[in-house]
Amino acid sequence: APVCDADAAALVLWAPEWRPDQKDVVAREEAAASGLAAFFAASGCFARTELRRVPDVAPSAIAAQVADARGGAFDVVVAIAVRELGPVVRVLASPALVDGGTEVVLQVSSWVPPDAAEPRVFTVRWQNGGPGVVKGVESLPHDMQEALAAGLLRRPDA
Protein backbone atom coordinates (compact mmCIF):
# COMPACT_ATOMS: atom_id res chain seq x y z
CA ALA A 1 0.00 0.00 0.00
CA PRO A 2 1.17 3.58 -0.54
CA VAL A 3 2.80 5.35 2.40
CA CYS A 4 0.63 8.41 1.78
CA ASP A 5 -2.76 8.67 3.44
CA ALA A 6 -4.73 11.81 2.59
CA ASP A 7 -6.63 11.57 5.90
CA ALA A 8 -3.58 11.20 8.17
CA ALA A 9 -1.31 13.62 10.01
CA ALA A 10 2.35 12.74 9.43
CA LEU A 11 5.64 13.56 11.03
CA VAL A 12 8.26 13.37 8.26
CA LEU A 13 11.88 13.23 9.36
CA TRP A 14 14.66 13.48 6.82
CA ALA A 15 18.44 13.44 6.83
CA PRO A 16 21.14 13.26 4.19
CA GLU A 17 23.35 10.15 4.14
CA TRP A 18 25.88 11.20 1.52
CA ARG A 19 28.79 9.04 0.43
CA PRO A 20 32.19 10.25 1.75
CA ASP A 21 33.28 11.74 -1.59
CA GLN A 22 29.99 13.58 -2.24
CA LYS A 23 30.40 16.91 -4.07
CA ASP A 24 28.31 20.06 -3.58
CA VAL A 25 26.81 18.88 -0.28
CA VAL A 26 25.24 22.25 0.63
CA ALA A 27 23.56 22.67 -2.77
CA ARG A 28 22.25 19.09 -2.70
CA GLU A 29 20.85 19.51 0.81
CA GLU A 30 19.11 22.74 -0.24
CA ALA A 31 17.64 20.96 -3.27
CA ALA A 32 16.50 18.05 -1.10
CA ALA A 33 14.87 20.38 1.45
CA SER A 34 13.15 22.37 -1.29
CA GLY A 35 11.90 19.25 -3.07
CA LEU A 36 10.63 17.64 0.14
CA ALA A 37 8.80 20.80 1.23
CA ALA A 38 7.22 21.30 -2.18
CA PHE A 39 6.11 17.67 -2.41
CA PHE A 40 4.43 17.58 0.98
CA ALA A 41 2.84 21.02 0.45
CA ALA A 42 1.28 20.22 -2.92
CA SER A 43 0.87 16.45 -3.32
CA GLY A 44 -1.98 15.79 -0.92
CA CYS A 45 0.12 12.93 0.46
CA PHE A 46 -1.08 13.63 4.00
CA ALA A 47 -3.79 15.86 5.43
CA ARG A 48 -1.17 17.55 7.62
CA THR A 49 2.60 17.17 7.52
CA GLU A 50 5.31 18.38 9.85
CA LEU A 51 8.66 18.16 8.06
CA ARG A 52 11.81 18.06 10.24
CA ARG A 53 15.45 17.76 9.21
CA VAL A 54 17.22 15.56 11.73
CA PRO A 55 20.91 14.65 12.05
CA ASP A 56 20.28 10.93 11.53
CA VAL A 57 17.37 8.65 10.62
CA ALA A 58 18.73 5.46 12.15
CA PRO A 59 16.01 3.69 14.16
CA SER A 60 17.78 4.39 17.45
CA ALA A 61 18.11 8.10 16.61
CA ILE A 62 14.43 8.56 15.81
CA ALA A 63 12.98 6.42 18.62
CA ALA A 64 12.16 9.57 20.61
CA GLN A 65 10.42 11.09 17.58
CA VAL A 66 8.26 7.97 17.23
CA ALA A 67 7.53 8.06 20.97
CA ASP A 68 6.34 11.68 20.57
CA ALA A 69 4.00 10.56 17.80
CA ARG A 70 2.48 7.97 20.11
CA GLY A 71 1.02 10.91 22.01
CA GLY A 72 -1.59 11.25 19.29
CA ALA A 73 -0.30 14.27 17.39
CA PHE A 74 0.62 12.15 14.35
CA ASP A 75 -0.94 9.11 12.71
CA VAL A 76 2.20 8.20 10.75
CA VAL A 77 5.94 8.77 11.17
CA VAL A 78 8.04 8.67 7.99
CA ALA A 79 11.84 8.80 7.94
CA ILE A 80 13.63 9.56 4.66
CA ALA A 81 17.38 9.13 4.24
CA VAL A 82 18.57 10.98 1.13
CA ARG A 83 21.44 8.87 -0.19
CA GLU A 84 21.80 10.27 -3.69
CA LEU A 85 20.49 13.38 -5.37
CA GLY A 86 22.31 14.61 -8.39
CA PRO A 87 23.35 14.50 -11.98
CA VAL A 88 24.85 11.31 -13.38
CA VAL A 89 27.03 11.09 -16.48
CA ARG A 90 28.45 7.88 -17.92
CA VAL A 91 30.79 7.95 -20.90
CA LEU A 92 30.26 4.78 -22.91
CA ALA A 93 32.55 3.31 -25.62
CA SER A 94 33.52 6.76 -26.87
CA PRO A 95 33.13 10.33 -25.60
CA ALA A 96 30.45 10.83 -28.25
CA LEU A 97 28.30 8.22 -26.49
CA VAL A 98 27.09 9.77 -23.25
CA ASP A 99 24.41 8.37 -20.96
CA GLY A 100 23.28 10.76 -18.25
CA GLY A 101 20.51 12.43 -16.35
CA THR A 102 19.66 12.69 -12.68
CA GLU A 103 19.36 10.08 -9.97
CA VAL A 104 17.60 10.08 -6.61
CA VAL A 105 18.06 7.31 -4.03
CA LEU A 106 15.98 7.41 -0.85
CA GLN A 107 15.72 4.95 2.04
CA VAL A 108 12.17 5.27 3.42
CA SER A 109 10.95 3.95 6.76
CA SER A 110 7.41 4.39 8.06
CA TRP A 111 5.76 3.66 11.39
CA VAL A 112 2.10 3.75 12.38
CA PRO A 113 1.80 4.64 16.08
CA PRO A 114 0.85 3.32 18.57
CA ASP A 115 1.99 -0.06 17.17
CA ALA A 116 5.26 1.48 16.01
CA ALA A 117 7.38 -1.55 16.84
CA GLU A 118 8.90 -2.40 13.46
CA PRO A 119 9.04 0.09 10.60
CA ARG A 120 8.19 -0.66 7.01
CA VAL A 121 11.44 -0.02 5.10
CA PHE A 122 12.10 0.25 1.37
CA THR A 123 14.40 1.99 -1.09
CA VAL A 124 13.30 4.36 -3.85
CA ARG A 125 15.63 4.54 -6.87
CA TRP A 126 14.49 7.12 -9.39
CA GLN A 127 16.29 8.14 -12.57
CA ASN A 128 15.52 10.57 -15.35
CA GLY A 129 17.65 10.76 -18.47
CA GLY A 130 19.23 8.40 -20.95
CA PRO A 131 21.49 8.36 -23.99
CA GLY A 132 22.74 11.79 -25.00
CA VAL A 133 21.30 13.52 -21.91
CA VAL A 134 23.47 15.71 -19.70
CA LYS A 135 21.69 17.53 -16.87
CA GLY A 136 22.85 19.95 -14.21
CA VAL A 137 21.61 20.64 -10.70
CA GLU A 138 18.74 23.00 -11.63
CA SER A 139 16.18 20.20 -11.80
CA LEU A 140 17.11 18.53 -8.48
CA PRO A 141 14.21 19.91 -6.38
CA HIS A 142 11.76 18.73 -9.05
CA ASP A 143 13.57 15.40 -9.35
CA MET A 144 13.20 14.94 -5.58
CA GLN A 145 9.45 15.59 -5.88
CA GLU A 146 9.14 13.03 -8.69
CA ALA A 147 11.05 10.41 -6.70
CA LEU A 148 8.85 11.00 -3.66
CA ALA A 149 5.70 10.69 -5.79
CA ALA A 150 6.97 7.43 -7.28
CA GLY A 151 7.87 5.99 -3.88
CA LEU A 152 5.20 7.31 -1.55
CA LEU A 153 2.07 7.77 -3.64
CA ARG A 154 2.39 4.50 -5.51
CA ARG A 155 3.39 1.06 -4.33
CA PRO A 156 7.19 0.97 -3.93
CA ASP A 157 7.45 -2.42 -5.67
CA ALA A 158 5.30 -1.40 -8.65
C-alpha positions as CSV (number, residue, x, y, z in Angstrom):
1,A,0.0,0.0,0.0
2,P,1.2,3.6,-0.5
3,V,2.8,5.3,2.4
4,C,0.6,8.4,1.8
5,D,-2.8,8.7,3.4
6,A,-4.7,11.8,2.6
7,D,-6.6,11.6,5.9
8,A,-3.6,11.2,8.2
9,A,-1.3,13.6,10.0
10,A,2.3,12.7,9.4
11,L,5.6,13.6,11.0
12,V,8.3,13.4,8.3
13,L,11.9,13.2,9.4
14,W,14.7,13.5,6.8
15,A,18.4,13.4,6.8
16,P,21.1,13.3,4.2
17,E,23.3,10.2,4.1
18,W,25.9,11.2,1.5
19,R,28.8,9.0,0.4
20,P,32.2,10.2,1.8
21,D,33.3,11.7,-1.6
22,Q,30.0,13.6,-2.2
23,K,30.4,16.9,-4.1
24,D,28.3,20.1,-3.6
25,V,26.8,18.9,-0.3
26,V,25.2,22.3,0.6
27,A,23.6,22.7,-2.8
28,R,22.3,19.1,-2.7
29,E,20.8,19.5,0.8
30,E,19.1,22.7,-0.2
31,A,17.6,21.0,-3.3
32,A,16.5,18.0,-1.1
33,A,14.9,20.4,1.5
34,S,13.2,22.4,-1.3
35,G,11.9,19.3,-3.1
36,L,10.6,17.6,0.1
37,A,8.8,20.8,1.2
38,A,7.2,21.3,-2.2
39,F,6.1,17.7,-2.4
40,F,4.4,17.6,1.0
41,A,2.8,21.0,0.5
42,A,1.3,20.2,-2.9
43,S,0.9,16.5,-3.3
44,G,-2.0,15.8,-0.9
45,C,0.1,12.9,0.5
46,F,-1.1,13.6,4.0
47,A,-3.8,15.9,5.4
48,R,-1.2,17.6,7.6
49,T,2.6,17.2,7.5
50,E,5.3,18.4,9.8
51,L,8.7,18.2,8.1
52,R,11.8,18.1,10.2
53,R,15.4,17.8,9.2
54,V,17.2,15.6,11.7
55,P,20.9,14.6,12.1
56,D,20.3,10.9,11.5
57,V,17.4,8.6,10.6
58,A,18.7,5.5,12.2
59,P,16.0,3.7,14.2
60,S,17.8,4.4,17.4
61,A,18.1,8.1,16.6
62,I,14.4,8.6,15.8
63,A,13.0,6.4,18.6
64,A,12.2,9.6,20.6
65,Q,10.4,11.1,17.6
66,V,8.3,8.0,17.2
67,A,7.5,8.1,21.0
68,D,6.3,11.7,20.6
69,A,4.0,10.6,17.8
70,R,2.5,8.0,20.1
71,G,1.0,10.9,22.0
72,G,-1.6,11.2,19.3
73,A,-0.3,14.3,17.4
74,F,0.6,12.2,14.3
75,D,-0.9,9.1,12.7
76,V,2.2,8.2,10.8
77,V,5.9,8.8,11.2
78,V,8.0,8.7,8.0
79,A,11.8,8.8,7.9
80,I,13.6,9.6,4.7
81,A,17.4,9.1,4.2
82,V,18.6,11.0,1.1
83,R,21.4,8.9,-0.2
84,E,21.8,10.3,-3.7
85,L,20.5,13.4,-5.4
86,G,22.3,14.6,-8.4
87,P,23.4,14.5,-12.0
88,V,24.9,11.3,-13.4
89,V,27.0,11.1,-16.5
90,R,28.5,7.9,-17.9
91,V,30.8,7.9,-20.9
92,L,30.3,4.8,-22.9
93,A,32.6,3.3,-25.6
94,S,33.5,6.8,-26.9
95,P,33.1,10.3,-25.6
96,A,30.4,10.8,-28.2
97,L,28.3,8.2,-26.5
98,V,27.1,9.8,-23.2
99,D,24.4,8.4,-21.0
100,G,23.3,10.8,-18.3
101,G,20.5,12.4,-16.4
102,T,19.7,12.7,-12.7
103,E,19.4,10.1,-10.0
104,V,17.6,10.1,-6.6
105,V,18.1,7.3,-4.0
106,L,16.0,7.4,-0.9
107,Q,15.7,4.9,2.0
108,V,12.2,5.3,3.4
109,S,10.9,3.9,6.8
110,S,7.4,4.4,8.1
111,W,5.8,3.7,11.4
112,V,2.1,3.8,12.4
113,P,1.8,4.6,16.1
114,P,0.9,3.3,18.6
115,D,2.0,-0.1,17.2
116,A,5.3,1.5,16.0
117,A,7.4,-1.6,16.8
118,E,8.9,-2.4,13.5
119,P,9.0,0.1,10.6
120,R,8.2,-0.7,7.0
121,V,11.4,0.0,5.1
122,F,12.1,0.3,1.4
123,T,14.4,2.0,-1.1
124,V,13.3,4.4,-3.8
125,R,15.6,4.5,-6.9
126,W,14.5,7.1,-9.4
127,Q,16.3,8.1,-12.6
128,N,15.5,10.6,-15.3
129,G,17.7,10.8,-18.5
130,G,19.2,8.4,-20.9
131,P,21.5,8.4,-24.0
132,G,22.7,11.8,-25.0
133,V,21.3,13.5,-21.9
134,V,23.5,15.7,-19.7
135,K,21.7,17.5,-16.9
136,G,22.9,20.0,-14.2
137,V,21.6,20.6,-10.7
138,E,18.7,23.0,-11.6
139,S,16.2,20.2,-11.8
140,L,17.1,18.5,-8.5
141,P,14.2,19.9,-6.4
142,H,11.8,18.7,-9.1
143,D,13.6,15.4,-9.4
144,M,13.2,14.9,-5.6
145,Q,9.5,15.6,-5.9
146,E,9.1,13.0,-8.7
147,A,11.1,10.4,-6.7
148,L,8.8,11.0,-3.7
149,A,5.7,10.7,-5.8
150,A,7.0,7.4,-7.3
151,G,7.9,6.0,-3.9
152,L,5.2,7.3,-1.5
153,L,2.1,7.8,-3.6
154,R,2.4,4.5,-5.5
155,R,3.4,1.1,-4.3
156,P,7.2,1.0,-3.9
157,D,7.4,-2.4,-5.7
158,A,5.3,-1.4,-8.7
